[in-house]
């Protein structure tokens, strides 16, 4: 298939952190960088910054910078990524089912 949009979508949201970042912003609404880093367990400042920049370039995250002292930066989901929220909710439900299955299955 020449035009595989699912593959393109996976390229945009793929990787270890992007879906977790998007989910965390969805759960918290507008969120500051440091709070986001605390909530995405295990991510470094450098990796969070890199992923947020990529998500912003792909129009999935909106960055608001306030020229205050100290500087304040906040992130929120864009309209485009709001369309992804339903998929993320289904993925969350599916993950819960897999988790329950593995907890009750004998391997």
C-alpha distances in whole Angstrom, upper triangle without the diagonal:
4,6,6,10,11,10,12,15,15,16,18,20,20,23,26,28,26,25,29,30,28,30,33,33,32,35,38,37,38,39,41,39,42,41,38,38,41,38,35,37,37,35,37,38,36,33,33,34,31,29,30,30,26,26,28,26,23,26,26,29,32,35,39,41,45,47,50,52,50,47,45,41,39,36,34,31,29,28,25,25,27,24,23,27,26,23,25,28,26,25,29,30,27,29,32,32,30,33,36,34,35,38,39,38,40,38
4,6,9,11,10,11,14,15,15,17,20,20,23,26,28,25,26,29,30,28,30,33,33,32,36,38,37,37,38,40,38,41,41,37,38,41,39,35,37,37,35,37,37,35,32,32,33,30,28,29,28,25,25,27,24,21,24,24,28,31,33,37,39,43,45,48,50,49,45,43,40,38,34,33,30,28,27,24,25,27,24,23,27,27,24,26,29,28,27,30,32,29,31,34,34,33,35,38,37,37,40,42,40,42,40
4,6,9,9,9,11,13,13,15,17,18,21,25,26,23,23,27,27,25,27,30,30,29,32,35,33,34,35,37,35,38,38,35,35,38,36,33,35,35,33,35,35,33,30,30,31,28,25,27,26,22,22,24,22,18,21,21,25,28,30,34,36,40,43,45,47,46,43,40,37,35,31,30,26,25,24,20,21,24,21,20,24,23,21,23,26,25,24,28,29,27,29,32,32,31,34,36,35,36,39,41,39,42,40
4,5,5,7,9,10,11,13,15,15,18,22,23,20,20,24,25,23,24,28,28,27,30,32,31,32,33,35,33,36,36,32,33,35,33,30,32,32,30,32,33,31,28,28,29,26,23,25,25,21,20,23,21,18,20,20,23,26,29,33,35,39,42,44,46,45,41,39,35,33,30,28,25,23,23,19,19,22,19,18,21,21,18,20,23,22,21,24,26,24,25,28,28,27,30,33,32,32,35,37,36,38,36
4,5,5,6,9,10,11,12,13,17,20,21,18,18,21,22,20,21,25,24,23,27,29,28,29,30,32,31,33,33,29,30,33,31,28,30,30,28,30,31,29,26,26,26,24,21,22,22,18,17,20,18,15,16,16,20,23,26,29,32,36,39,41,43,42,38,36,32,30,26,25,21,20,19,15,16,18,15,14,18,18,15,17,20,19,19,22,24,22,23,27,27,26,29,31,31,32,35,36,35,38,37
4,5,5,6,9,10,11,11,15,18,18,16,15,19,20,18,19,23,23,22,24,27,26,28,29,30,29,32,31,27,28,31,28,25,28,28,26,29,29,28,25,24,25,23,20,21,22,18,17,20,19,15,17,16,20,23,26,29,32,36,39,41,43,41,38,35,32,29,26,24,20,20,19,15,15,17,15,13,16,16,13,15,18,16,15,19,21,19,20,23,23,23,25,28,27,28,31,32,32,34,33
4,5,5,6,9,10,10,13,16,18,15,15,19,20,19,20,23,24,23,26,28,28,29,29,31,29,32,31,27,28,30,28,25,27,27,25,27,28,26,23,23,24,21,19,20,21,17,17,19,18,15,17,17,20,23,26,30,32,36,38,41,42,41,37,35,31,30,26,25,22,21,21,17,17,19,17,15,18,19,15,17,20,19,17,21,23,21,21,25,25,24,26,29,28,28,32,33,32,34,33
4,5,5,6,9,10,13,16,17,14,15,19,19,17,20,22,22,22,25,27,26,27,27,29,27,30,30,26,27,30,28,25,27,27,24,26,27,25,22,22,22,19,17,18,18,14,14,16,15,11,14,14,17,21,23,27,29,33,35,38,40,38,35,33,29,27,24,22,19,18,18,15,15,18,16,14,18,18,16,17,20,20,18,22,24,22,23,26,27,26,28,31,31,31,34,36,35,37,36
4,5,5,6,8,12,15,15,12,12,15,16,14,16,19,19,18,21,23,23,24,24,26,25,27,27,23,24,27,25,22,24,25,22,25,25,24,20,20,21,18,15,16,17,13,12,15,14,10,12,11,15,18,21,25,27,31,34,36,38,36,33,30,27,25,21,20,16,16,16,12,11,14,12,10,14,15,12,13,17,16,15,18,20,19,20,23,24,23,25,28,28,29,31,33,33,35,34
4,5,5,5,9,12,13,10,10,14,15,14,15,18,19,19,21,24,23,24,24,26,24,27,26,22,23,25,23,20,22,22,20,22,23,22,19,19,20,17,14,16,17,13,13,16,15,12,15,13,16,20,22,26,28,32,35,37,38,36,33,31,27,25,22,21,18,18,18,15,13,16,15,12,15,16,13,13,17,16,14,17,19,18,18,21,22,21,23,26,26,26,29,31,30,33,31
4,6,5,8,12,13,11,12,15,15,15,17,20,20,20,23,25,24,25,25,26,24,26,26,22,23,26,24,21,23,22,20,21,22,20,17,17,18,15,13,15,15,11,11,14,13,11,14,13,16,19,21,25,27,31,33,35,37,35,32,30,26,25,21,21,18,18,19,16,14,18,17,14,17,19,16,16,20,20,17,20,23,21,21,25,26,24,26,29,29,29,31,34,33,35,33
4,6,9,12,12,9,10,13,13,12,15,17,17,17,20,22,21,21,21,22,21,24,24,20,20,24,22,19,21,21,19,20,20,19,16,15,16,13,10,12,12,8,8,11,10,7,10,9,12,15,17,21,23,27,30,32,34,32,29,27,23,21,18,17,15,14,16,12,11,15,14,12,15,17,15,14,18,19,17,19,22,21,21,24,26,25,26,29,30,30,32,35,34,37,35
4,7,9,9,6,6,10,10,9,11,14,14,15,17,19,19,19,19,21,19,22,21,17,18,21,19,16,18,18,16,18,19,18,15,14,15,13,10,11,13,9,8,12,12,9,11,9,12,15,17,21,23,27,30,32,33,31,28,26,22,20,17,16,13,14,15,12,10,13,13,10,12,15,12,11,15,16,14,16,19,18,17,21,23,22,23,26,27,26,28,31,31,33,32
4,7,8,6,7,10,11,11,13,16,17,17,19,21,22,22,22,23,21,23,22,19,19,21,19,16,18,17,15,18,19,18,14,14,16,13,10,13,14,11,11,14,14,12,15,13,15,19,20,24,26,29,32,34,35,33,30,28,24,23,19,19,17,18,19,16,14,17,16,13,15,17,14,13,17,17,14,16,19,18,17,20,22,20,21,25,25,25,27,30,29,31,30
4,6,6,8,10,11,12,14,15,17,18,20,21,22,23,21,22,19,21,21,17,17,19,18,14,15,14,12,15,16,15,11,12,14,12,9,12,14,11,12,15,16,14,17,15,16,20,20,24,26,29,32,33,34,32,29,27,24,22,19,20,18,19,21,19,16,19,19,16,17,19,17,15,18,19,16,17,20,19,17,21,23,21,21,25,25,24,26,29,29,31,29
4,6,8,8,10,12,13,14,16,17,18,20,21,22,20,21,18,19,19,15,14,16,15,11,12,11,10,12,15,14,10,11,14,12,10,13,15,13,13,17,18,17,19,16,17,20,21,24,26,29,31,32,33,30,28,26,23,22,19,20,18,20,23,21,17,20,21,17,18,20,17,15,18,19,15,16,19,18,16,19,21,19,19,23,23,22,24,27,27,29,27
4,6,5,6,9,10,10,12,14,15,16,18,18,16,17,14,16,15,12,11,13,12,8,10,10,8,11,12,12,8,8,11,10,7,10,12,11,11,14,16,15,16,14,14,17,17,21,22,25,28,29,29,27,25,23,19,18,15,16,15,18,20,18,15,18,19,15,16,18,16,14,17,18,15,15,19,19,16,19,22,20,20,23,25,24,25,28,29,31,29
4,5,5,6,9,10,11,12,14,15,16,16,15,16,14,16,16,12,13,15,13,10,13,13,11,13,14,14,10,9,11,10,6,8,11,9,8,11,13,12,13,10,11,14,15,19,21,24,27,28,29,27,24,22,18,17,13,14,12,14,17,15,12,14,15,12,13,16,14,12,15,17,14,15,18,18,17,19,22,21,21,25,26,25,27,30,30,32,31
4,5,5,6,8,10,10,12,14,15,16,16,17,16,18,17,13,14,16,13,10,13,14,13,16,17,17,13,12,14,14,10,11,14,12,10,13,15,13,14,11,12,15,17,20,23,26,29,30,31,29,26,24,20,18,15,14,12,14,16,14,11,13,13,10,10,13,11,8,11,13,10,11,15,15,13,16,19,18,18,21,23,22,24,27,27,30,29
4,5,5,6,9,10,10,12,14,15,14,15,14,15,14,10,11,12,10,7,9,11,10,13,15,16,12,11,14,14,11,11,15,14,12,15,17,16,17,13,13,16,17,20,22,25,28,29,29,27,25,22,19,17,14,14,13,16,18,17,13,14,16,13,12,14,13,10,12,14,12,11,15,15,13,15,18,18,17,20,22,22,23,26,27,29,29
4,5,5,6,9,10,11,12,12,11,12,11,13,11,8,9,11,9,7,10,12,10,12,13,14,11,8,11,12,8,8,12,12,9,12,15,14,14,11,10,13,13,16,18,21,24,25,26,24,21,19,15,13,10,10,10,13,16,15,12,13,15,13,12,15,15,11,14,17,14,14,18,19,17,19,22,21,21,24,26,25,26,30,31,33,32
4,5,5,6,9,10,10,11,11,13,13,15,14,10,12,14,12,10,14,15,14,16,16,17,14,11,13,14,10,9,13,12,9,11,14,12,12,8,8,11,13,16,19,21,25,26,27,25,23,20,16,13,10,9,7,10,12,12,8,9,12,9,8,12,12,9,11,14,13,13,16,17,16,18,21,21,21,24,26,26,27,30,31,34,33
4,5,5,6,9,10,12,12,15,14,16,14,11,13,14,10,10,13,15,14,17,18,19,16,14,16,17,13,13,16,16,13,15,18,16,15,12,11,14,16,18,21,24,27,28,29,27,25,21,18,15,12,11,10,13,14,14,10,10,12,10,8,11,11,7,9,12,11,9,13,15,13,15,18,19,18,21,23,23,24,27,28,31,31
4,5,5,6,8,10,9,11,12,13,10,7,10,10,7,7,11,13,13,15,15,17,15,12,15,16,13,12,16,16,13,15,19,18,17,13,12,14,15,17,19,21,25,25,26,24,22,19,16,13,11,10,10,14,16,16,12,13,15,13,11,14,14,11,12,15,14,12,16,17,16,17,20,21,20,22,25,25,25,28,30,32,32
4,5,5,5,7,7,10,10,12,10,7,11,12,10,10,14,16,14,17,16,18,16,12,14,16,13,11,14,15,12,13,16,16,14,11,9,11,12,14,16,19,22,23,24,22,20,16,14,10,7,6,7,10,13,14,10,11,14,12,10,14,15,12,13,17,16,15,18,20,19,20,23,24,23,26,28,28,29,32,33,36,36
4,6,5,8,9,13,14,16,13,11,14,15,12,12,16,19,17,20,20,21,19,16,18,19,16,14,17,17,14,15,18,17,15,11,10,12,14,16,19,21,25,25,27,25,23,20,17,13,10,8,7,10,12,13,9,8,11,10,7,11,12,10,10,14,14,13,15,18,17,18,21,22,22,24,26,27,28,30,32,35,35
4,6,9,10,13,15,16,12,11,14,14,10,12,15,18,17,20,20,22,20,17,19,21,18,16,20,20,17,18,22,20,19,15,14,15,17,18,21,23,26,26,28,26,24,20,18,14,12,10,10,14,15,16,13,12,14,13,10,13,14,11,11,14,14,12,15,17,17,17,20,21,20,22,25,26,26,28,30,33,34
4,6,7,10,12,13,10,9,12,12,10,12,15,18,17,19,19,21,20,16,18,20,18,16,19,20,17,18,21,21,19,16,13,14,15,16,18,19,23,23,24,22,21,17,15,12,10,9,10,14,16,17,14,13,17,16,13,16,17,14,14,18,18,16,18,21,20,20,24,25,24,26,29,29,29,32,34,37,37
4,6,10,12,14,11,10,14,15,13,14,18,21,19,21,20,22,21,17,18,20,18,15,18,19,16,16,19,19,16,14,11,11,13,13,16,17,21,21,23,22,20,16,14,10,8,6,8,11,13,15,12,11,15,15,12,15,17,15,15,19,19,18,20,23,22,23,26,27,26,28,31,32,32,34,36,39,40
4,7,10,12,10,10,13,15,13,15,18,21,19,20,18,20,20,16,16,19,17,14,16,18,15,14,18,18,16,13,10,9,10,10,12,13,17,18,20,18,16,12,10,6,6,5,8,11,13,16,13,13,17,17,15,18,20,18,18,22,22,21,24,26,25,26,29,30,29,31,34,34,35,37,39,42,42
4,7,9,7,6,10,11,10,12,15,18,16,17,15,17,17,13,14,17,15,12,15,17,15,14,18,19,17,14,11,11,10,10,12,13,17,17,18,16,14,10,8,5,5,7,10,13,16,18,15,15,19,18,16,20,21,18,19,23,22,21,24,26,25,25,29,30,28,31,34,33,33,37,38,41,41
4,6,5,6,9,10,11,12,15,17,15,15,13,15,15,12,12,15,15,12,14,17,15,15,18,19,18,16,12,12,10,9,10,11,14,14,15,13,11,7,6,4,6,9,12,15,19,20,18,18,22,21,20,23,24,21,23,26,25,24,27,29,27,28,32,32,31,33,36,35,35,39,40,43,42
4,6,5,6,9,10,11,13,14,12,11,9,11,12,8,8,12,12,9,12,15,14,14,17,18,18,16,12,12,10,11,11,13,15,15,15,13,11,9,6,6,7,11,14,16,20,21,18,19,23,21,20,24,24,21,23,26,25,23,27,29,27,28,31,31,30,33,35,34,35,38,39,42,41
4,5,5,6,9,10,12,13,11,11,8,12,13,10,11,14,14,13,15,18,17,17,20,22,21,19,16,16,14,14,14,15,17,16,16,13,12,10,9,9,11,14,17,20,23,24,21,22,26,24,23,26,26,23,24,28,26,24,28,29,27,28,32,31,30,32,35,34,34,37,39,41,40
4,5,5,6,9,11,13,12,13,11,15,15,11,13,16,15,14,17,19,17,18,21,22,21,19,16,16,14,15,15,16,19,18,18,15,14,12,11,10,10,13,15,19,22,23,20,20,24,22,20,24,24,21,22,25,24,22,25,27,25,25,29,29,27,30,33,32,31,35,37,39,39
4,5,5,6,9,11,10,11,10,13,12,9,11,13,12,10,14,16,14,15,18,19,18,16,13,14,13,14,15,17,20,20,20,17,16,13,11,9,9,11,13,16,19,20,17,18,21,19,17,21,21,18,19,22,21,19,22,24,22,23,27,26,25,28,30,30,30,33,35,37,37
4,5,5,7,8,7,7,7,10,10,7,9,12,12,11,14,16,15,16,19,20,20,18,15,16,15,16,17,19,21,21,21,18,17,14,13,12,12,14,16,19,23,23,19,21,24,21,20,23,23,20,21,24,22,20,24,25,23,24,27,27,25,28,31,29,29,33,34,36,36
4,6,6,8,8,10,10,13,13,11,13,16,15,15,18,20,19,20,23,24,23,21,18,19,18,19,19,21,23,22,22,19,18,16,15,14,14,16,18,22,25,25,22,22,25,23,21,24,24,21,22,25,23,20,24,25,22,23,27,26,24,27,30,28,28,32,33,35,35
4,6,9,9,12,12,15,14,11,14,17,15,14,18,19,17,19,22,22,22,19,17,18,18,19,20,22,25,24,24,21,20,18,16,14,14,15,16,20,22,23,19,20,22,20,18,21,21,17,18,21,19,17,20,22,19,19,23,23,21,24,26,26,25,29,30,33,32
4,6,6,9,11,13,11,9,12,14,12,12,16,17,15,18,20,20,20,17,16,18,18,20,21,23,26,25,26,23,21,19,17,15,14,15,16,19,22,22,18,19,21,19,17,20,19,16,17,20,17,16,19,20,17,19,22,21,20,23,25,24,24,28,29,31,31
4,6,9,11,14,12,11,14,16,14,15,19,19,18,21,23,23,24,21,19,22,21,23,24,26,28,28,28,25,24,22,20,19,17,19,19,23,26,25,22,23,25,22,20,23,22,18,19,22,19,17,20,21,18,19,22,21,19,22,24,23,23,26,28,29,29
4,7,10,12,10,10,14,15,14,15,18,19,19,21,23,24,25,22,21,23,22,24,25,27,29,29,28,25,24,22,21,20,19,21,21,25,28,27,23,25,27,24,23,25,24,20,22,24,21,19,23,23,20,21,24,23,21,24,26,24,24,28,29,30,29
4,7,8,6,6,10,11,10,12,15,15,15,18,20,20,21,19,18,20,19,21,22,24,26,26,26,23,22,20,18,17,16,18,19,22,25,24,21,23,25,22,21,24,23,20,22,24,21,20,24,24,21,23,26,24,23,26,28,26,27,31,31,33,32
4,5,5,6,8,10,11,12,14,15,16,18,20,21,22,20,19,20,19,21,20,23,24,24,24,21,20,19,17,17,17,19,21,23,27,26,23,25,27,25,24,27,26,23,25,27,25,24,27,28,25,26,30,28,27,30,32,30,30,34,35,36,35
4,6,5,6,9,10,10,12,14,15,16,18,20,21,19,17,18,16,18,17,19,21,21,20,18,16,15,14,15,15,18,19,22,25,25,22,25,27,25,24,28,27,24,26,29,26,25,29,30,27,29,32,31,29,33,35,33,33,37,38,39,38
4,6,5,6,9,10,11,12,14,15,17,18,20,19,17,18,16,19,18,21,22,22,22,20,18,17,15,16,16,19,20,22,26,25,22,25,27,25,25,29,27,25,27,30,27,26,30,30,28,30,33,32,31,34,36,34,35,38,39,40,39
4,5,5,6,8,10,11,12,14,15,17,18,17,15,18,16,19,19,22,24,25,25,22,20,19,16,17,15,18,18,21,24,23,20,23,25,22,22,26,24,21,24,26,23,23,27,27,24,27,30,28,27,31,32,31,32,35,36,37,36
4,5,5,6,8,10,10,12,14,15,16,14,13,14,13,16,16,19,21,22,22,20,18,16,13,13,12,14,15,18,21,20,17,20,22,20,20,23,22,19,22,24,22,21,25,26,23,25,29,28,27,30,32,30,31,35,36,37,36
4,6,5,6,9,10,10,12,14,15,14,12,13,11,14,14,17,19,20,20,18,15,14,11,12,11,14,15,17,21,20,18,21,23,21,22,25,24,22,25,27,25,24,28,29,27,29,32,31,30,34,35,34,35,39,39,41,40
4,6,5,6,9,10,11,13,14,14,13,14,13,16,16,20,21,23,24,21,19,18,15,15,14,16,16,18,21,20,18,21,23,20,22,25,24,21,25,27,24,24,28,28,26,29,32,30,30,34,35,34,35,38,39,41,39
4,5,5,6,8,10,11,12,11,10,13,12,16,17,20,23,24,25,23,20,18,15,14,12,14,14,15,18,17,14,18,19,17,18,21,20,18,21,23,20,21,25,25,23,26,28,27,27,30,32,31,32,36,36,38,36
4,5,5,6,9,10,10,9,7,9,9,12,13,17,19,21,22,20,17,15,12,11,9,10,11,12,16,15,13,16,18,16,17,21,20,18,21,23,21,21,25,26,24,26,29,29,28,32,33,33,34,37,38,40,39
4,5,5,6,9,10,10,9,10,9,12,13,17,19,21,22,21,17,16,13,13,11,13,13,13,17,16,15,18,20,18,20,23,22,21,24,26,24,25,28,29,27,30,33,32,32,35,37,36,37,40,41,43,42
4,5,5,6,9,9,9,11,11,15,16,20,22,25,26,25,21,20,16,15,13,14,13,13,16,14,13,17,18,16,18,21,20,19,22,24,22,23,27,27,25,28,31,30,30,34,35,34,36,39,39,41,40
4,5,5,6,5,6,9,10,14,16,19,22,24,26,24,21,19,15,14,10,11,10,10,13,11,9,13,14,13,15,18,17,16,19,21,19,20,24,24,23,26,28,28,28,31,33,32,34,37,37,40,39
4,5,5,6,5,6,7,11,13,17,19,22,24,22,19,17,13,12,9,10,9,9,12,11,10,14,16,15,16,20,19,18,21,24,22,23,27,27,27,29,32,31,32,35,36,36,37,40,41,43,42
4,5,8,8,9,10,14,15,19,21,24,26,25,21,20,16,16,13,14,13,11,14,12,12,16,17,16,19,22,21,20,24,25,24,25,29,29,28,31,33,33,34,37,38,38,39,42,43,45,44
4,6,8,10,12,16,18,22,24,27,29,28,24,22,18,17,14,14,12,10,12,9,10,13,14,13,16,19,18,17,21,22,21,23,26,26,26,29,31,30,31,34,35,35,37,40,40,43,41
4,6,7,10,13,16,20,22,25,27,26,23,20,17,15,12,11,9,7,9,7,8,11,12,12,15,17,17,17,20,22,21,23,26,26,26,29,31,31,32,35,36,36,38,41,41,44,43
4,7,10,13,16,20,23,25,27,26,23,20,16,14,10,9,6,5,8,6,5,8,10,9,11,14,14,14,17,19,18,19,22,23,23,25,28,28,28,31,33,33,34,37,38,40,40
4,6,10,13,16,19,21,24,22,19,16,12,10,7,6,5,5,9,9,7,10,12,12,13,16,16,15,18,20,20,20,23,25,24,26,29,29,29,32,34,34,35,38,39,42,41
4,7,10,13,16,19,21,20,17,14,10,8,6,5,6,6,9,10,10,12,14,15,15,19,20,18,21,23,23,23,26,28,27,29,32,32,32,35,37,37,38,41,42,45,44
4,6,10,13,15,18,17,13,11,7,6,5,7,9,9,13,14,13,15,18,18,18,22,23,21,23,26,25,25,29,30,29,31,34,34,34,37,39,39,39,43,44,46,46
4,7,10,12,15,14,11,8,6,5,6,8,11,12,15,17,16,17,21,21,21,24,25,24,26,29,28,28,31,33,32,33,37,37,36,39,41,41,42,45,46,49,49
4,7,9,12,11,8,6,4,7,9,12,15,15,19,20,20,21,24,24,24,28,29,27,29,32,31,31,34,36,34,36,39,39,39,41,44,44,44,47,49,51,50
4,6,9,9,6,5,6,8,11,14,17,18,21,23,23,23,27,27,27,30,32,30,31,35,34,33,36,38,37,38,42,42,41,44,46,46,46,49,51,53,53
4,7,8,6,7,9,12,15,18,21,22,25,26,26,27,30,31,30,34,35,33,35,38,37,37,40,42,40,42,45,45,44,47,50,49,49,53,54,56,56
4,5,5,7,10,13,16,19,23,24,27,29,28,29,32,32,32,35,36,34,36,39,38,37,40,42,41,42,45,46,44,47,50,49,49,52,54,56,56
3,5,8,11,14,18,21,25,26,30,31,30,31,35,34,34,37,38,36,37,41,40,38,42,44,42,43,46,46,45,47,50,49,49,53,54,57,56
4,6,10,13,17,20,24,25,29,30,29,30,33,33,32,36,37,34,35,39,38,36,39,41,39,40,44,44,42,45,48,47,47,50,52,54,53
4,7,10,14,17,21,22,25,27,26,27,30,30,29,33,34,31,33,36,35,34,38,39,37,39,42,42,41,44,46,45,45,49,50,53,52
4,7,10,14,17,19,22,24,23,23,27,27,26,30,30,28,30,33,32,31,34,36,34,35,39,39,38,40,43,43,43,46,48,50,50
4,7,10,14,16,19,20,19,20,24,23,23,26,27,25,27,30,29,28,31,33,32,33,36,36,35,38,41,40,40,44,45,48,47
4,7,11,13,16,18,16,17,20,20,19,23,24,22,23,27,26,25,28,30,29,30,33,34,33,35,38,38,38,41,43,45,45
4,7,9,13,14,12,13,17,16,16,20,20,18,20,23,22,22,25,27,26,27,30,31,30,33,35,35,36,39,40,43,42
4,6,10,11,10,10,14,13,13,16,18,16,17,21,20,20,23,25,24,26,29,29,29,31,34,34,35,38,39,42,42
4,7,8,6,6,10,10,10,13,14,13,15,18,18,18,21,22,22,24,27,27,27,30,32,32,33,36,37,40,40
4,5,5,6,9,10,11,14,15,15,17,19,20,20,23,24,25,26,29,30,30,32,34,35,36,39,40,43,42
4,6,5,7,9,10,13,14,15,16,19,19,20,23,24,25,27,29,30,31,33,34,35,37,39,40,43,43
4,5,6,7,10,12,13,13,16,17,18,19,22,23,23,26,27,28,29,32,33,34,36,38,38,42,41
4,5,5,7,10,10,10,13,15,15,16,19,20,20,22,24,25,26,28,30,31,32,34,35,38,38
4,5,5,8,10,10,11,14,15,15,18,19,20,22,24,25,26,28,29,31,32,34,35,38,38
4,6,7,8,10,11,12,14,15,17,18,20,21,23,24,26,27,29,30,32,33,34,38,38
4,6,5,6,9,10,11,12,15,15,16,19,20,21,22,24,26,27,29,31,31,34,34
4,5,5,6,9,10,10,12,14,15,16,19,20,21,23,24,25,27,29,30,33,33
4,5,5,6,9,10,11,12,14,15,17,18,20,21,23,24,26,27,29,32,32
4,5,5,6,9,10,10,12,14,15,16,18,20,21,22,24,26,27,30,30
4,5,5,6,9,10,10,12,14,15,16,18,20,21,22,24,25,28,28
4,5,5,6,9,10,11,13,14,15,17,19,20,21,23,24,28,28
4,5,5,6,8,10,11,12,14,15,16,18,20,21,22,26,26
4,5,5,6,9,10,10,12,14,15,16,18,20,21,24,24
4,5,5,6,9,10,10,12,14,15,16,19,20,23,24
4,5,5,6,9,10,11,12,14,15,17,18,22,23
4,5,5,6,9,10,11,12,14,16,16,20,20
4,5,5,6,9,10,11,12,14,15,18,19
4,5,5,6,9,10,11,12,14,18,18
4,5,5,6,9,10,11,12,16,17
4,5,5,6,9,10,10,14,14
4,5,5,6,9,10,13,14
4,6,5,6,9,12,14
4,5,5,6,10,11
4,5,5,8,9
4,6,8,10
4,7,10
4,6
4
